[in-house]
Amino acid sequence: MEMPAIIENAFSEGFTLPALGDKVPDTTQTIQTARTLWDAQTFSDLIKGQVNVPDDVLNQALAANLEEGGPVKAMKITSLKNHQIKIDAQTAKNRRVVLVCKVEQFVHNQEQSQLILKVTDKKLPGKSFMSWVFPRISLAMVSKVVGHIDPGQGMNMTIHGNTITIDFRQALYASPIAQVEFFGYKPVDVLTIQSVTPQDGYVTISTGLNMPEQLKAMLQNIL
């Protein structure tokens, strides 16, 4: 049986074919996993270095990561026109808080996975007096009033003044995507994110994909 040209070309440089007598690996699971992880358009956008992600996709991922019985019962993100995001959170203390934030940094690479937000506006809906006080106190004080607003398990969040720093590396590498591997390359390791820019209803992610061109071509053909 002849090997399909796209796979043969992919392995001709940078990959080693099995020695004679060795069993040719079954790529069925790899193909199924690739199609579950990405669609053709998303993978093409990753290669080009820019991916647009709608708010509903972000909120689905966020909801899946919220810890049951944790400090936050519900959270919704809305991307705004002026490159800011609105965070609407319901805490375990049954307090609702709405934050408008500027994304100062969003980075993921082999060394770090970190998000830094600068809070520009704070509201406490339904609490008339506190709503007046709320914008005038620091976010650190806010957390004492409404309860912790940690987004989920494995997300190490620190607050300094009105700046939120979230280290999401532990959560990322504990997630199912961290176990996915294509011919020795893990997407969680080869995908880099340089920045995230909120738009109106979606975010634009500047990305890099550090894998051989032959493997990119093979995966794109599969998708």
N, C-alpha and C positions, 0 to 999 in steps of 0.2 A: 504494500500500500504506500503510495507516494504522500509525503507530507505536504499540506497546502503551502503555496508559495509564500503567503504572508507570514506564516509561522517560521518557515525555513529561513526567510530573509531576516526575521527578527532575531533568530538565534545565530546567524552567520557572523555577527560581530557583537562581542560583549557577552555572549552566552555560550555554554558548552552543551552540545548534544550528548545524549546518553551513549556510552560505549556500546559496541556491538555485543549483543547478548543481554544487555540490560533491558529492563522493561521500560517502554516509552511511557512517561507519566500521563495519567488521565487528566485532561484539562477541563473536563465538563464542569466540575465544581468551581474552578477558577472563572470560567465564562459566566456561570450563573451568579457568582458573587459580584463580578464586575458590573453586570447588568442591574443588580440590586443596588449597588453603591452609586452608580452614575448612569445618566442617560447620555445619548450621543452629544446633545447640545451642551450639557454641563461639562463634559470631559473636553470638548472642543474649546469651551471658554476657559477652562483651567489651563490648557496648553497656551492659549493666547495671553493669559495672565490677568483676566478680569472676569469675575462672575457676579451676576446680579441675583440676589436672593430675596424673594418676597417676604413680607412680615409674617404671613401665615405659616411659612416654612420654619422661620425662626421660632415662632411661638409654639409650634408642635414639638420642636426639639427641646425647648425650654420646659414645657409641661412634662415631657417624658423624664426630665432630669430632676424635677422637684421631689424632694425627699418626703415620703409619706410620714405625717406626724412631725415634720420639721418646722422651722420658724416661719416659713412662708407657705400659705395655703394655695395661693394662686398668683400668677404674675403674667402681665401682658406687655409686649414691647410694640411701640408705634414709631416708625421712622418718619422724621419731619423734613420739610423742605430745606431748612437752614442748616443741614448737616448735624442735626441733633436727634436724640431719641427721647421718647416719653416712656417712662416705666410706671405702670399702674400695678401696685402690689397689695395683696390682702394678707396681713400677717396673722400669726396664730393667736394674737391677742384680739382678733376681730377688729383691727384697725386698718383702714385703707389709706395708703399714702401714694401720691402721684409726684414723680420726680421728672424734671426735664434736664437732660445731661448732654454735654458735649463729649464726643469720643476723642480723648487725648491720645490714646495709643491702643492698637490691637495688633499683637504680633504672635506668630507661632513659627518656631523653627526647632532645630535639634537641641537648642539650649534653653529656650523658654516658651511658655504659653501664657500670655498675660493680656489683660484688658484694664485700661485706666480710664475712668469717667470723671468729668468735672461737673458737679451739680450746679446748674444755673437758676433753677426754680424749684420750689417745694410747695406742695399743697396737701392739706388734710381735709378732704371733702366731708361735708356734713358736720363739721365742728367749727362753728362760727368764730368763737374767741381764739381757739387754737390755730385756726386757719390764718388769723391775723398775725399771731406770734410765730408761726411755723417758718415763714421765709426768712425770719430774722435770727434764727438760731442755727448752729452748725449741724451738719448731718450726723455727727457723733451723738449730739444731744437728741436728735430726731429718733435714733434707734432706741434710746432709753424711753422715749414717749410711746412709740408704736410697737416696739419689739424688734428683734433682729430681722434684717432683710436679706440674709444670706440666700443666694439663689438655689443652692442645692448641695447634695453630698459631694465631697471631693472638690468643691469650689472654695478655696481659701481666700476670704475677703477681709480686707483691712480698710478702715476709714480714718482719714486724717483731715480734719476740717471739713471741707465740702468735696474732697477727692476720694473716690472709691477705687481701690486696686483689687482686682480679682485674678488670682492665679488658678487657672483651670486645668493645669497639666495633669494633676492626679485624676480628675474626673475623666479627662480625655483618654488617658492611657488605661483606665479601668473600664472603658466602654467597649462594646463589641467591635467597633471599627478598628481598635488597636490590635485585634487579633487577625485582621485581614492581611493577606500577603499574596503578591503576584510575582512568582519566579524569584523569590528572595528579596523583593522590595515591598515594604509596608507603606501604604498610603499615608498613614499618620506620621511617618518619618520623612517621606520624600516631599510631602506637600508643605509649602511655606506660605505664610500670610504676612504681607508687609503692612497693610493698612485696611481699615474698614471705614467707608464713607456713607453715612445715612443719606438717603434721598427721600422722596415723597412716596412712602409705602413700601420701600425696599432698601437694601443696603448694597453698595458696590464693594466687592472684596478684591484687592490686588493680590494676586497669587503667583507662586512659582511651583514648578513640578520637576524635582531633581531626579529624573530617571532617564535611562538611555533612550535616544530617539527611536530606536528599533522597537523597544517595548511600548512606547507611546503609540507608534503606528499600529502595532498589533492590537492593543487595547481599543484604539479608535475603530479599527476594522471590526472587532468583536461587537462593539456597541452599535 
